[in-house]
Amino acid sequence: MSPTGVVPLPSAAARTGTVRVSLVVRDERGFTHYYEEVETTADAVRDAYDLMARRSSAVAG
């Protein structure tokens, strides 16, 4: 399942200064959602992960 408006990138190596990332999410009902690969910066990935970790009930803090 892909978010609306996301266009899949051709499979190739990421350009210099970018990374390719895909996301797999398992929801509370046990369904798995596969989000298509996107090209972004490593900083954007770190920021997104940090946001998810801070909102996670599994992370103390």
CNS distance restraints for C-alpha pairs under 8 A (distance, minus, plus):
assign (resid   1 and name CA) (resid  33 and name CA) 5.40 0.50 0.50
assign (resid   1 and name CA) (resid  34 and name CA) 5.38 0.50 0.50
assign (resid   1 and name CA) (resid  35 and name CA) 6.10 0.50 0.50
assign (resid   2 and name CA) (resid   6 and name CA) 6.98 0.50 0.50
assign (resid   2 and name CA) (resid  33 and name CA) 7.75 0.50 0.50
assign (resid   2 and name CA) (resid  34 and name CA) 6.62 0.50 0.50
assign (resid   2 and name CA) (resid  35 and name CA) 4.86 0.50 0.50
assign (resid   2 and name CA) (resid  36 and name CA) 6.14 0.50 0.50
assign (resid   3 and name CA) (resid  35 and name CA) 6.90 0.50 0.50
assign (resid   6 and name CA) (resid  36 and name CA) 7.57 0.50 0.50
assign (resid   7 and name CA) (resid  36 and name CA) 7.97 0.50 0.50
assign (resid   8 and name CA) (resid  36 and name CA) 5.99 0.50 0.50
assign (resid   8 and name CA) (resid  37 and name CA) 6.25 0.50 0.50
assign (resid   8 and name CA) (resid  38 and name CA) 6.76 0.50 0.50
assign (resid   9 and name CA) (resid  37 and name CA) 6.80 0.50 0.50
assign (resid   9 and name CA) (resid  38 and name CA) 6.47 0.50 0.50
assign (resid   9 and name CA) (resid  39 and name CA) 7.61 0.50 0.50
assign (resid  13 and name CA) (resid  20 and name CA) 7.96 0.50 0.50
assign (resid  14 and name CA) (resid  18 and name CA) 5.81 0.50 0.50
assign (resid  14 and name CA) (resid  19 and name CA) 5.41 0.50 0.50
assign (resid  14 and name CA) (resid  20 and name CA) 5.92 0.50 0.50
assign (resid  14 and name CA) (resid  39 and name CA) 6.79 0.50 0.50
assign (resid  15 and name CA) (resid  19 and name CA) 7.36 0.50 0.50
assign (resid  17 and name CA) (resid  41 and name CA) 6.53 0.50 0.50
assign (resid  17 and name CA) (resid  42 and name CA) 7.76 0.50 0.50
assign (resid  18 and name CA) (resid  39 and name CA) 6.42 0.50 0.50
assign (resid  18 and name CA) (resid  40 and name CA) 5.33 0.50 0.50
assign (resid  18 and name CA) (resid  41 and name CA) 4.50 0.50 0.50
assign (resid  18 and name CA) (resid  42 and name CA) 6.35 0.50 0.50
assign (resid  19 and name CA) (resid  39 and name CA) 5.59 0.50 0.50
assign (resid  19 and name CA) (resid  40 and name CA) 5.52 0.50 0.50
assign (resid  19 and name CA) (resid  41 and name CA) 5.70 0.50 0.50
assign (resid  19 and name CA) (resid  42 and name CA) 6.04 0.50 0.50
assign (resid  20 and name CA) (resid  37 and name CA) 6.36 0.50 0.50
assign (resid  20 and name CA) (resid  38 and name CA) 5.58 0.50 0.50
assign (resid  20 and name CA) (resid  39 and name CA) 4.44 0.50 0.50
assign (resid  20 and name CA) (resid  40 and name CA) 6.38 0.50 0.50
assign (resid  21 and name CA) (resid  37 and name CA) 5.31 0.50 0.50
assign (resid  21 and name CA) (resid  38 and name CA) 5.56 0.50 0.50
assign (resid  21 and name CA) (resid  39 and name CA) 6.43 0.50 0.50
assign (resid  21 and name CA) (resid  40 and name CA) 7.55 0.50 0.50
assign (resid  21 and name CA) (resid  45 and name CA) 7.99 0.50 0.50
assign (resid  22 and name CA) (resid  34 and name CA) 7.80 0.50 0.50
assign (resid  22 and name CA) (resid  35 and name CA) 5.96 0.50 0.50
assign (resid  22 and name CA) (resid  36 and name CA) 5.63 0.50 0.50
assign (resid  22 and name CA) (resid  37 and name CA) 4.23 0.50 0.50
assign (resid  22 and name CA) (resid  38 and name CA) 6.43 0.50 0.50
assign (resid  23 and name CA) (resid  34 and name CA) 6.11 0.50 0.50
assign (resid  23 and name CA) (resid  35 and name CA) 5.13 0.50 0.50
assign (resid  23 and name CA) (resid  36 and name CA) 7.10 0.50 0.50
assign (resid  23 and name CA) (resid  37 and name CA) 7.42 0.50 0.50
assign (resid  24 and name CA) (resid  32 and name CA) 6.84 0.50 0.50
assign (resid  24 and name CA) (resid  33 and name CA) 5.68 0.50 0.50
assign (resid  24 and name CA) (resid  34 and name CA) 4.68 0.50 0.50
assign (resid  24 and name CA) (resid  35 and name CA) 6.20 0.50 0.50
assign (resid  25 and name CA) (resid  32 and name CA) 5.58 0.50 0.50
assign (resid  25 and name CA) (resid  33 and name CA) 5.05 0.50 0.50
assign (resid  25 and name CA) (resid  34 and name CA) 6.57 0.50 0.50
assign (resid  26 and name CA) (resid  30 and name CA) 5.82 0.50 0.50
assign (resid  26 and name CA) (resid  31 and name CA) 5.49 0.50 0.50
assign (resid  26 and name CA) (resid  32 and name CA) 4.36 0.50 0.50
assign (resid  26 and name CA) (resid  33 and name CA) 6.26 0.50 0.50
assign (resid  27 and name CA) (resid  31 and name CA) 5.49 0.50 0.50
assign (resid  27 and name CA) (resid  32 and name CA) 6.50 0.50 0.50
assign (resid  27 and name CA) (resid  33 and name CA) 7.81 0.50 0.50
assign (resid  40 and name CA) (resid  44 and name CA) 6.65 0.50 0.50
assign (resid  40 and name CA) (resid  45 and name CA) 7.45 0.50 0.50
assign (resid  41 and name CA) (resid  45 and name CA) 6.61 0.50 0.50
assign (resid  42 and name CA) (resid  46 and name CA) 6.26 0.50 0.50
assign (resid  43 and name CA) (resid  47 and name CA) 6.09 0.50 0.50
assign (resid  44 and name CA) (resid  48 and name CA) 6.09 0.50 0.50
assign (resid  45 and name CA) (resid  49 and name CA) 6.10 0.50 0.50
assign (resid  46 and name CA) (resid  50 and name CA) 5.98 0.50 0.50
assign (resid  47 and name CA) (resid  51 and name CA) 6.21 0.50 0.50
assign (resid  48 and name CA) (resid  52 and name CA) 6.31 0.50 0.50
assign (resid  49 and name CA) (resid  53 and name CA) 6.04 0.50 0.50
assign (resid  50 and name CA) (resid  54 and name CA) 6.09 0.50 0.50
assign (resid  51 and name CA) (resid  55 and name CA) 6.37 0.50 0.50
assign (resid  52 and name CA) (resid  56 and name CA) 6.10 0.50 0.50
assign (resid  53 and name CA) (resid  59 and name CA) 6.58 0.50 0.50
assign (resid  54 and name CA) (resid  59 and name CA) 7.10 0.50 0.50
assign (resid  54 and name CA) (resid  61 and name CA) 7.87 0.50 0.50
